[in-house]
């Protein structure tokens, strides 16, 4: 990977306002990933999440739980510190699309019926970060300046 590619990967066109979006979304993704990976915050951990994923047709369940939990947890950490936000936001967007279509869509929009409204909001936030980048208060911004 050359310097031009690295600069493009970490580029950001947003100001400090992106931080207001990045931080709460990061916290939510970290918490959801920790539920899947480690069983924290009332989650079922990899085994339990894997069994559930297998039961809804996402097989192999353990691997799917690892992928989803890893994307959410590591993606959330990346958003929190503002590192590689564009590619991680893409991964998180794909994760939310899978969640919407494999779990929530048949239940309608509203969360009260396990609908897709929350996953849709997370998808919108992730997609927004994918287009804007991490913003000024980020490691990506520091890296972009270093490779300028």
N, C-alpha and C positions, 0 to 999 in steps of 0.2 A: 504494500500500500504506500503510495507516494504522499508527499506533503499536501498536495492539492486535494487529494481524496480525504485526508484527515480533516483539513480545514472545512470542506463541504459537510462532512459528517457532524462536526461540532458547531457549525455556524448557527447563529441565532439572530433574529431580526426584531425581537421583542425587547421591551424595556423591563422595569421592575415589576410591572403588572403581571407578568407570567408567573412570578413567585406566588402570587395570591391564588392562582389556579393549581400550581404544581404541588404546594405543601399539603393541602387537605387531600388531594387525590393520592399523593404518595402515602400518606398515613392510612387511608382506606385500603389501598392495594397491599401495603405491608401487613396490615392486620388480617386481611383475607388470605394472603399467602401463608402467614403464620398458622392460621387455622388448618389449612390443608397440609402443610409440611410438618408442623410440630405439635398439632393438637392444642394450640394456645387459644385463648379467648372463646372457649366452648367448642372448638373445632374437633374433628375426628382424627387428625393426623393422616399420614400417608395411607396406612392400612384401611382405615375406615372410609376415607374419601375415595380411595381406589375401589373399594367394594361398591360404594354408591355409584361411582362413575361406570363401573362394569354393569351395574343393574339397569342403567339408563341407556346402555348400548355403546358407551365410550370405552372401547377395549384396545389394548390391555389397560384395565382400570388403574393399576398401580403406576404405570408409566404416564398415563394421562393425568393422574393426580400430581405426579412429580413435575410434569410439564406445566400444568396450570398453576400449581402452587409456586413453582420456581419462577415462572413469568411474573406472577403477581408480587411475590416477595422481593425478588431481585430487581424487577422493574420499578417497584415502589421505592426501593433504596436508591436506584439510579435517579428517579424523579426527585427524591428528597435532596440529594446533593447536587443535582443538575449535571449529571455525567452521562453522555451518550443518550440524551433525552429523545432525540428524533428516532433512532432505531428502536429504543426501548418502548417508546410510545406506539410505534407500529406493532410491536409484539403484543403490547397490552390491548391495542385495538382489535387485533385478530383474536385474542383470548376472549374479549367481550363479545365479539361476533359469534364465536363458538358457543359461549354461554347463552346468548340470546336464542339462537336457533336450536340448540340441543336441550335446553332446560326451560326457558322462560316464555317463549313465544306462544305456545299453546294455552298458556294461562292468562293471556291478555296483557294489557298495559300495566295495571296497578300492582304494586308490591303486596297489597293485602291478599292477593291471590297467587303470590309468587310469580308475578308478571315481570315484564322486561323493563319497566321504567328506570330502575336503579342501574341496571347493566347498560341501558341506553345512555344514561347520563355519564357513566364512566367511559363509554365508547366516545361520546362527543368530546369530553375533556381530553382523552388520550389523543384523538384525532387532531384536536386543536393544537396540542403540544407538538405533535408530529410536524405540523405545518409551521408553527412559530419558532420552535426551538426552546431552549431552556430559559432564555432571558439573561439580563445583566448579572443577576446574583446567582451565578452558577459556575461549576467547574468547566463546563463547555465554553463559556465566555472567556475564561482564563486561557484555555487551550487554544481557542480561536485567535486570541491576541498573540499567543506565543508562536503560532504558525503563520502569522500574517506576513 
